[in-house]
Each structure stands twice: as structure tokens, then as C-alpha cells.
Amino acid sequence: LVREYCEQLVVPAVNEAACALLAEVQRFQERLYLRDPLKASQKKRFVCGLREVARALKSNKAKVLIVAHNIERITAEAGLDDMVSQLITLCAKKQVW
């Protein structure tokens, strides 16, 4: 299942590369946290969750947005589909990819 917002090729090589990238960024974040927890909380390299991502996009701190290609379809008002479309629109306005 590939959703309509997906603009890249959905092949195992791309999925593996994205997973490797996320694991490496998470490792960097953990390493920084172990050295200095206060500094790590101020300088996040990796955020998860719709609210955290929206906050990072609005404050121009986000450099890239990675969205799963197979998230569940929820078409209710202010549902998951609306939130994902808002995040992608924010990225398009700010040229974050």
C-alpha cells in the first residue's frame, strides 16, 4: 500500500537507507544525551510525533521530513490524513526535503 502523498520510489533499498539514516541520527542524539543531557534537550537532531514535527517545521529547525509510505488512512476531520497533508504543505512552503 503506497499512499498518495508518497513522492519517492518505494523499494527495499530506499527503505533500508532511510532506516539506516534514522538509526544513525538516533545514535548521535543518544551519544549527545549521555555526554550532556541539558545540551541534548536544547539541540535535538531527531524528533518524532506530529506535534513535535510541526513545531520543528514552524520554527525552521527541521531540515528533512521522513513520512512512512503506508500509514493508516483516517479521513476524519483533523485526522491523520489532514495532519500529514499539513506537514507536507509546510515543507513545500519552506522547501524542506
C-alpha positions in Angstrom: 0.0 0.0 0.0 1.5 3.3 -1.1 -0.4 6.4 -0.2 -1.0 9.4 -2.5 1.4 11.7 -0.6 4.4 9.5 -1.3 6.7 11.0 -3.9 9.7 8.7 -3.9 10.2 5.2 -5.1 9.1 2.6 -2.6 11.8 -0.1 -2.9 13.6 -2.1 -0.3 16.9 -0.2 -1.0 15.3 3.2 -0.2 13.6 1.8 2.9 16.9 0.3 4.2 18.7 3.6 3.5 16.1 5.6 5.4 16.2 3.1 8.3 20.0 3.4 8.4 19.9 7.2 8.3 17.3 7.3 11.2 19.3 4.8 13.3 22.5 6.9 12.8 20.8 10.2 13.7 19.2 8.5 16.8 22.7 7.2 17.8 24.1 10.7 17.6 21.3 12.1 19.7 21.8 9.4 22.3 25.6 10.0 22.4 25.0 13.7 22.9 22.4 13.0 25.7 24.9 10.8 27.5 27.6 13.5 27.4 25.4 16.4 28.4 21.6 15.9 28.9 20.9 19.6 29.1 22.6 20.4 25.8 20.9 17.4 24.2 17.5 18.6 25.1 18.2 22.0 23.6 19.8 20.8 20.4 17.6 17.9 19.2 18.6 16.2 16.0 15.7 13.9 15.8 12.1 14.5 16.6 9.1 12.1 16.4 5.4 12.7 16.6 3.1 15.0 14.7 3.2 17.9 17.3 7.0 17.8 17.7 7.5 17.7 13.9 5.0 20.5 13.3 6.8 22.6 16.0 10.2 22.0 14.4 8.8 22.9 11.0 7.2 26.1 12.2 10.4 27.2 14.0 12.6 26.5 10.9 14.6 23.9 12.8 13.7 20.9 10.6 15.9 20.0 7.7 14.2 16.9 6.5 10.8 15.2 6.9 10.5 11.4 6.5 7.0 10.0 6.5 6.1 6.4 6.2 4.5 5.4 2.9 1.9 3.1 4.5 0.3 4.9 7.4 -3.3 4.1 8.1 -6.0 6.1 6.3 -8.0 8.2 8.7 -10.2 10.7 6.9 -12.0 12.2 9.9 -11.8 16.0 10.3 -8.4 16.9 11.8 -7.4 13.3 11.5 -4.1 11.7 10.5 -4.6 12.4 6.8 -5.1 16.1 7.5 -2.1 16.3 9.7 0.2 14.6 7.2 -1.0 16.9 4.4 -0.4 20.0 6.6 3.1 18.8 7.4 3.8 18.2 3.7 2.4 21.6 2.8 4.6 23.3 5.5 7.6 21.6 4.0 6.7 22.7 0.5 6.4 26.3 1.6 9.7 26.1 3.4 11.5 24.0 0.8 12.4 21.3 3.4 13.2 17.9 1.8 
